[in-house]
Amino acid sequence: MDLQDRIIASFHSSIDNQATASEVLPPLLEHASIVMVNCLINDGKILCCGNGGSAALSQHFASEMLNRYYKDRPSLPAMALSTDSSTLTAIANTASFNEVFSKQVRALGQPGDLLLVITSSCKSNNVVQAVQAAHERNMTVIALTGGDGGDVASLLSSDDIEIRAPAEHPSRIQEIHLLAMHCLCEQIDYQLFGAMEED
């Protein structure tokens, strides 16, 4: 297989996984968007976390909430827990890297807030502990996962929502997570502010 064939194969793999996701994820995304909207209209906020590429996605989501998705509209309260390097390194240095998100959830999260966790491995200890901390704070958890859901899925309660990408490879999972996240952004904006055309 030459280089272009490998590239084409990646496109086809992604398309196939996205097509499968389009068959199974819409009801979960609809439900999650409604839960997020209810959180926001009741003066709650959304805390987001993940590692590596998932950290980037959590920051992307928070920026779409705080700024805008389609058109200018009021800012929505969301915070990515992976952005403050001083906080992250302080916790990792004096406590444990496993606690870099959970300590922030315990300090910043309030009952009625929501935690969005994004994970392709579904077993990172710091994400697992963040879910546990959210439950301690009476927060709902929405988890973007993949594969078999791993340790994160096993911790979710009946009030939580798992949006599991139907894929195994981390790259394919993250591609589905990006589209799922954009669907959530669009649905939140639509429910709160009505239909808006893209620029």
Backbone as numpy.savetxt, mean C-alpha at the origin, in Angstrom:
# Nx Ny Nz CAx CAy CAz Cx Cy Cz
17.53 -17.56 -26.40 16.68 -16.37 -26.40 17.57 -15.13 -26.40
17.38 -14.25 -27.38 18.21 -13.05 -27.43 17.62 -11.98 -26.51
18.28 -10.82 -26.45 17.88 -9.79 -25.49 16.48 -9.27 -25.76
16.16 -9.04 -27.04 14.82 -8.54 -27.33 13.75 -9.56 -27.01
14.04 -10.82 -27.23 13.07 -11.86 -26.87 12.82 -11.87 -25.36
13.87 -11.66 -24.59 13.71 -11.62 -23.14 12.85 -10.42 -22.73
13.05 -9.30 -23.40 12.26 -8.11 -23.11 10.79 -8.36 -23.44
10.54 -8.93 -24.62 9.17 -9.24 -25.03 8.53 -10.21 -24.06
9.30 -11.19 -23.60 8.78 -12.16 -22.63 8.37 -11.48 -21.33
9.15 -10.47 -20.92 8.80 -9.72 -19.70 7.49 -8.97 -19.89
7.32 -8.35 -21.07 6.06 -7.67 -21.35 4.89 -8.66 -21.29
5.04 -9.80 -21.92 3.95 -10.77 -21.94 3.64 -11.31 -20.55
4.68 -11.55 -19.76 4.48 -12.01 -18.39 3.70 -10.98 -17.58
4.09 -9.72 -17.72 3.40 -8.65 -16.99 1.95 -8.53 -17.45
1.73 -8.58 -18.75 0.37 -8.46 -19.29 -0.51 -9.60 -18.79
0.03 -10.82 -18.80 -0.73 -11.97 -18.33 -1.12 -11.83 -16.86
-0.16 -11.40 -16.05 -0.46 -11.22 -14.62 -1.45 -10.09 -14.39
-1.32 -9.01 -15.16 -2.26 -7.90 -15.01 -3.66 -8.33 -15.43
-3.75 -9.14 -16.47 -5.07 -9.61 -16.92 -5.72 -10.46 -15.84
-4.95 -11.34 -15.22 -5.50 -12.15 -14.12 -5.93 -11.25 -12.97
-5.10 -10.24 -12.65 -5.44 -9.32 -11.57 -6.75 -8.58 -11.86
-6.98 -8.25 -13.14 -8.19 -7.51 -13.50 -9.45 -8.34 -13.26
-9.29 -9.66 -13.17 -10.43 -10.54 -12.94 -10.72 -10.73 -11.46
-9.71 -10.59 -10.61 -9.91 -10.94 -9.20 -9.83 -9.75 -8.24
-9.18 -8.66 -8.61 -8.94 -7.58 -7.67 -9.98 -6.47 -7.61
-10.78 -6.21 -8.67 -11.71 -5.07 -8.61 -12.62 -5.03 -7.38
-13.25 -6.14 -6.94 -14.11 -6.03 -5.74 -13.32 -5.64 -4.50
-12.10 -6.14 -4.39 -11.26 -5.81 -3.23 -10.82 -4.35 -3.28
-10.48 -3.87 -4.47 -10.08 -2.47 -4.61 -11.25 -1.54 -4.33
-12.43 -1.91 -4.79 -13.61 -1.10 -4.50 -13.84 -1.02 -3.00
-13.82 -2.17 -2.33 -14.02 -2.21 -0.88 -12.96 -1.38 -0.16
-11.70 -1.56 -0.55 -10.61 -0.82 0.09 -10.78 0.68 -0.10
-11.18 1.10 -1.29 -11.34 2.54 -1.53 -12.45 3.12 -0.67
-13.52 2.38 -0.47 -14.62 2.84 0.38 -14.16 2.97 1.82
-13.39 1.99 2.29 -12.86 2.04 3.66 -11.92 3.24 3.82
-11.09 3.48 2.81 -10.18 4.63 2.86 -10.95 5.94 2.88
-11.97 6.06 2.06 -12.78 7.27 2.02 -13.46 7.50 3.37
-14.01 6.44 3.96 -14.65 6.57 5.26 -13.66 7.03 6.32
-12.44 6.52 6.25 -11.38 6.96 7.16 -11.15 8.46 7.00
-11.00 8.90 5.78 -10.68 10.30 5.50 -11.80 11.25 5.88
-13.05 10.90 5.58 -14.16 11.81 5.88 -14.45 11.85 7.38
-13.92 10.90 8.13 -14.07 10.90 9.58 -12.82 11.42 10.28
-12.07 12.25 9.54 -10.88 12.93 10.08 -9.75 11.98 10.43
-9.70 10.83 9.78 -8.58 9.92 9.96 -7.50 10.20 8.92
-6.40 9.54 9.09 -5.29 9.67 8.14 -4.80 8.28 7.75
-4.05 8.24 6.66 -3.52 6.97 6.15 -2.00 6.98 6.32
-1.50 6.02 7.08 -0.06 5.79 7.20 0.31 4.68 6.24
1.46 4.81 5.57 1.86 3.85 4.54 3.27 3.35 4.83
3.53 2.08 4.56 4.90 1.59 4.73 5.18 0.41 3.81
6.47 0.19 3.59 6.97 -0.91 2.78 8.48 -0.78 2.68
9.13 -1.79 2.12 10.59 -1.80 1.98 10.98 -1.75 0.51
12.10 -1.09 0.22 12.63 -1.09 -1.14 11.65 -0.50 -2.13
11.34 -1.26 -3.18 10.38 -0.79 -4.18 9.02 -0.52 -3.57
8.66 -1.28 -2.55 7.37 -1.06 -1.88 7.39 0.23 -1.06
8.57 0.60 -0.54 8.70 1.90 0.13 8.45 3.02 -0.88
9.00 2.86 -2.09 8.77 3.86 -3.13 7.29 3.96 -3.47
6.60 2.83 -3.53 5.17 2.84 -3.82 4.39 3.51 -2.69
4.80 3.27 -1.44 4.10 3.90 -0.32 4.29 5.42 -0.37
5.49 5.87 -0.73 5.73 7.29 -0.88 4.92 7.86 -2.04
4.83 7.11 -3.12 4.05 7.52 -4.29 2.59 7.72 -3.88
2.03 6.76 -3.14 0.64 6.87 -2.71 0.44 8.11 -1.84
1.33 8.31 -0.86 1.19 9.46 0.04 1.25 10.76 -0.74
2.13 10.83 -1.73 2.24 12.07 -2.52 0.98 12.33 -3.33
0.37 11.25 -3.86 -0.88 11.43 -4.61 -2.00 11.93 -3.71
-2.01 11.47 -2.44 -3.03 11.91 -1.50 -2.79 13.37 -1.08
-1.55 13.68 -0.75 -1.24 15.01 -0.24 -1.32 16.08 -1.32
-1.00 15.73 -2.55 -1.01 16.71 -3.63 -2.28 16.54 -4.46
-2.27 15.61 -5.39 -3.44 15.39 -6.24 -3.20 14.14 -7.06
-4.28 13.59 -7.60 -4.16 12.47 -8.53 -4.50 12.94 -9.93
-5.74 13.43 -10.15 -6.11 13.96 -11.46 -5.98 15.48 -11.50
-6.82 16.13 -10.74 -6.92 17.59 -10.80 -6.67 18.16 -9.41
-6.46 19.47 -9.35 -6.32 20.13 -8.06 -7.56 19.89 -7.22
-7.32 19.55 -5.96 -8.40 19.35 -5.01 -7.77 19.46 -3.61
-8.59 19.52 -2.56 -8.01 19.63 -1.22 -7.06 18.47 -0.93
-6.01 18.77 -0.19 -5.04 17.74 0.19 -5.68 16.74 1.14
-5.26 15.49 1.02 -5.77 14.42 1.87 -4.63 13.92 2.76
-4.91 13.65 4.04 -3.85 13.32 4.99 -3.31 11.89 4.84
-2.08 11.81 4.41 -1.39 10.52 4.27 0.09 10.74 4.54
0.74 9.72 5.07 2.15 9.84 5.42 2.86 8.51 5.16
3.97 8.59 4.43 4.81 7.41 4.21 5.83 7.33 5.35
5.91 6.18 5.99 6.77 6.02 7.17 8.21 5.69 6.81
8.52 5.67 5.53 9.88 5.31 5.09 10.70 6.51 4.67
10.20 7.73 4.91 10.84 8.91 4.32 11.80 9.64 5.24
11.67 9.48 6.55 12.47 10.23 7.51 13.71 9.42 7.88
14.83 9.72 7.23 16.04 8.92 7.44 16.56 9.04 8.87
16.38 10.19 9.50 16.85 10.34 10.88 16.07 9.43 11.82
14.74 9.41 11.64 13.91 8.53 12.47 14.22 7.06 12.20
14.31 6.70 10.94 14.57 5.30 10.59 15.90 4.83 11.16
16.94 5.61 10.99 18.26 5.18 11.46 18.35 5.22 12.98
17.66 6.16 13.62 17.67 6.19 15.09 17.01 4.93 15.66
15.86 4.57 15.11 15.17 3.37 15.60 15.99 2.13 15.30
16.53 2.03 14.09 17.33 0.86 13.72 18.57 0.75 14.59
19.15 1.89 14.97 20.38 1.89 15.75 20.16 1.56 17.22
19.12 2.15 17.83 18.93 1.98 19.27 17.93 0.89 19.62
17.09 0.51 18.70 16.13 -0.56 18.95 16.40 -1.70 17.98
15.72 -1.69 16.86 15.89 -2.75 15.86 15.27 -2.28 14.55
15.86 -2.71 13.43 15.26 -2.37 12.14 13.85 -2.95 12.03
13.58 -4.02 12.77 12.24 -4.60 12.77 11.19 -3.64 13.30
11.60 -2.60 14.03 10.66 -1.68 14.66 10.57 -0.32 13.97
11.21 -0.18 12.81 11.26 1.16 12.19 9.87 1.68 11.81
8.94 0.80 11.52 7.59 1.23 11.19 6.67 1.15 12.41
6.78 0.10 13.20 5.86 -0.09 14.32 5.96 1.02 15.35
7.18 1.51 15.61 7.32 2.61 16.57 6.61 3.86 16.05
6.71 4.10 14.76 6.02 5.26 14.19 4.50 5.08 14.23
4.03 3.87 13.97 2.60 3.61 14.01 2.07 3.85 15.42
2.81 3.37 16.42 2.35 3.55 17.80 2.35 5.03 18.20
3.29 5.81 17.66 3.37 7.22 18.01 2.38 8.08 17.24
2.17 7.77 15.97 1.38 8.64 15.10 -0.02 8.13 14.83
-0.23 6.83 14.94 -1.53 6.25 14.62 -2.54 6.45 15.73
-3.78 6.70 15.32 -4.89 6.87 16.25 -6.03 5.94 15.84
-6.89 5.56 16.78 -8.07 4.79 16.39 -8.83 5.51 15.29
-9.20 4.79 14.27 -9.87 5.40 13.12 -8.94 5.69 11.97
-7.63 5.72 12.24 -6.66 5.85 11.16 -6.53 4.52 10.42
-5.80 4.55 9.33 -5.64 3.36 8.51 -4.17 3.16 8.18
-3.72 1.91 8.18 -2.36 1.58 7.76 -2.41 0.85 6.44
-1.72 1.40 5.45 -1.55 0.74 4.15 -0.16 0.14 4.12
-0.09 -1.20 4.08 1.21 -1.86 3.96 1.34 -2.42 2.55
2.51 -2.25 1.98 2.79 -2.73 0.64 4.00 -3.65 0.74
3.84 -4.89 0.33 4.92 -5.85 0.47 4.85 -6.91 -0.62
5.97 -7.15 -1.27 6.00 -8.23 -2.27 6.48 -9.53 -1.65
7.29 -9.45 -0.57 7.76 -10.68 0.10 6.73 -11.20 1.09
5.95 -10.29 1.68 4.89 -10.61 2.64 5.41 -11.21 3.94
6.70 -11.07 4.20 7.25 -11.66 5.41 8.25 -10.76 6.13
8.43 -9.52 5.67 9.38 -8.62 6.30 8.96 -8.35 7.74
9.89 -8.53 8.67 9.55 -8.38 10.09 9.07 -6.98 10.43
9.64 -5.96 9.77 9.21 -4.60 10.12 7.79 -4.33 9.64
7.38 -4.93 8.54 6.00 -4.78 8.06 5.05 -5.58 8.95
5.46 -6.79 9.32 4.66 -7.62 10.23 4.41 -6.88 11.54
5.47 -6.29 12.09 5.31 -5.57 13.36 4.47 -4.30 13.20
4.52 -3.69 12.02 3.67 -2.53 11.77 2.20 -2.92 11.80
1.87 -4.06 11.21 0.49 -4.55 11.23 0.05 -4.79 12.68
0.91 -5.42 13.47 0.58 -5.69 14.87 0.37 -4.38 15.63
1.22 -3.40 15.38 1.09 -2.11 16.06 -0.21 -1.41 15.66
-0.58 -1.51 14.38 -1.84 -0.90 13.93 -3.03 -1.51 14.65
-3.01 -2.82 14.82 -4.11 -3.47 15.54 -4.15 -3.00 16.99
-2.99 -2.81 17.60 -2.94 -2.31 18.98 -3.56 -0.92 19.07
-3.45 -0.14 18.00 -3.98 1.22 17.97 -5.40 1.28 17.40
-6.02 0.11 17.22 -7.39 0.04 16.67 -7.49 0.69 15.30
-6.49 0.41 14.47 -6.47 0.90 13.10 -6.80 -0.24 12.14
-7.49 0.08 11.07 -7.72 -0.88 10.00 -6.44 -0.99 9.16
-6.19 -2.19 8.64 -5.02 -2.43 7.78 -5.50 -2.83 6.39
-4.95 -2.18 5.39 -5.11 -2.61 4.00 -3.73 -3.06 3.54
-3.64 -4.29 3.07 -2.35 -4.87 2.71 -2.31 -5.23 1.23
-1.36 -4.65 0.52 -1.07 -5.07 -0.85 0.01 -6.13 -0.76
-0.35 -7.36 -1.10 0.55 -8.50 -0.97 0.68 -9.22 -2.30
1.32 -10.39 -2.26 1.44 -11.22 -3.45 1.73 -12.65 -3.03
1.93 -13.51 -4.02 2.24 -14.90 -3.71 1.14 -15.55 -2.90
1.52 -16.13 -1.74 0.53 -16.77 -0.87 0.11 -15.86 0.28
0.54 -14.61 0.26 0.16 -13.67 1.31 1.09 -13.68 2.51
1.79 -14.80 2.71 2.81 -14.90 3.74 2.36 -14.55 5.14
3.33 -14.07 5.93 3.07 -13.75 7.34 2.09 -12.60 7.48
2.12 -11.66 6.55 1.22 -10.50 6.65 -0.24 -10.96 6.56
-0.55 -11.80 5.60 -1.93 -12.26 5.43 -2.44 -12.99 6.67
-1.55 -13.73 7.32 -1.96 -14.51 8.48 -2.32 -13.64 9.68
-1.87 -12.38 9.67 -2.13 -11.47 10.79 -3.40 -10.65 10.61
-3.93 -10.61 9.41 -5.05 -9.71 9.13 -6.33 -10.18 9.80
-7.10 -9.21 10.29 -8.37 -9.50 10.95 -9.51 -9.41 9.93
-10.70 -9.71 10.39 -11.86 -9.66 9.50 -12.18 -8.24 9.06
-11.70 -7.24 9.80 -11.93 -5.84 9.42 -10.89 -5.33 8.43
-9.81 -6.08 8.25 -8.75 -5.67 7.35 -9.05 -6.15 5.92
-8.28 -5.65 4.97 -8.47 -6.02 3.57 -7.13 -6.39 2.98
-7.06 -7.56 2.38 -5.86 -7.97 1.66 -6.12 -7.88 0.16
-5.25 -7.19 -0.53 -5.31 -7.11 -2.00 -4.08 -7.86 -2.49
-4.27 -9.12 -2.82 -3.15 -10.02 -3.13 -2.93 -10.10 -4.64
-1.78 -9.62 -5.08 -1.44 -9.70 -6.49 -1.29 -11.16 -6.90
-1.96 -11.59 -7.98 -1.85 -12.98 -8.43 -0.58 -13.21 -9.22
0.55 -13.15 -8.52 1.85 -13.31 -9.15 2.82 -13.80 -8.09
3.96 -14.31 -8.55 4.98 -14.83 -7.64 6.26 -14.00 -7.67
6.66 -13.55 -8.85 7.93 -12.82 -8.96 7.75 -11.40 -8.41
8.70 -10.92 -7.58 8.56 -9.58 -6.98 8.30 -8.47 -8.00
8.94 -8.52 -9.16 8.72 -7.48 -10.16 7.29 -7.46 -10.66
6.74 -8.64 -10.93 5.35 -8.71 -11.40 4.39 -8.26 -10.30
4.69 -8.63 -9.05 3.85 -8.22 -7.92 3.85 -6.70 -7.81
5.03 -6.08 -7.90 5.11 -4.63 -7.75 4.42 -3.91 -8.90
4.46 -4.49 -10.10 3.75 -3.87 -11.22 2.25 -3.86 -10.97
1.73 -4.94 -10.42 0.30 -5.00 -10.09 0.00 -4.04 -8.94
0.90 -3.98 -7.96 0.70 -3.05 -6.85 0.60 -1.61 -7.33
1.44 -1.24 -8.30 1.40 0.13 -8.81 0.04 0.43 -9.44
-0.46 -0.47 -10.27 -1.76 -0.26 -10.90 -2.87 -0.25 -9.85
-2.79 -1.17 -8.88 -3.79 -1.22 -7.81 -3.80 0.09 -7.03
-2.61 0.61 -6.75 -2.50 1.87 -6.03 -3.12 3.02 -6.82
-2.89 3.05 -8.11 -3.50 4.08 -8.94 -5.02 3.93 -8.97
-5.51 2.70 -8.98 -6.96 2.48 -8.92 -7.52 3.03 -7.60
-6.82 2.80 -6.51 -7.27 3.33 -5.22 -7.30 4.86 -5.24
-6.25 5.46 -5.78 -6.21 6.93 -5.86 -7.38 7.46 -6.67
-7.63 6.84 -7.82 -8.71 7.31 -8.69 -10.06 7.15 -8.01
-10.26 6.02 -7.33 -11.54 5.78 -6.67 -11.75 6.73 -5.49
-10.69 7.01 -4.75 -10.80 7.95 -3.64 -11.18 9.33 -4.16
-10.47 9.80 -5.18 -10.78 11.11 -5.75 -12.21 11.15 -6.29
-12.62 10.10 -6.97 -13.96 10.07 -7.57 -15.04 10.12 -6.48
-14.86 9.33 -5.42 -15.87 9.29 -4.37 -15.95 10.60 -3.59
-14.82 11.26 -3.42 -14.80 12.49 -2.63 -15.09 13.74 -3.46
-14.66 13.74 -4.71 -14.70 14.98 -5.49 -15.41 14.86 -6.83
-15.89 13.67 -7.16 -16.61 13.50 -8.41 -15.69 13.24 -9.59
-16.28 13.02 -10.74 -15.52 12.68 -11.94 -14.65 13.86 -12.36
-13.42 13.56 -12.67 -12.49 14.59 -13.12 -11.70 14.03 -14.29
-11.60 14.81 -15.34 -10.83 14.39 -16.50 -9.36 14.63 -16.26
-8.53 13.78 -16.90 -7.09 13.96 -16.80 -6.65 15.20 -17.56
-5.52 15.78 -17.11 -4.92 16.89 -17.86 -4.48 16.40 -19.22
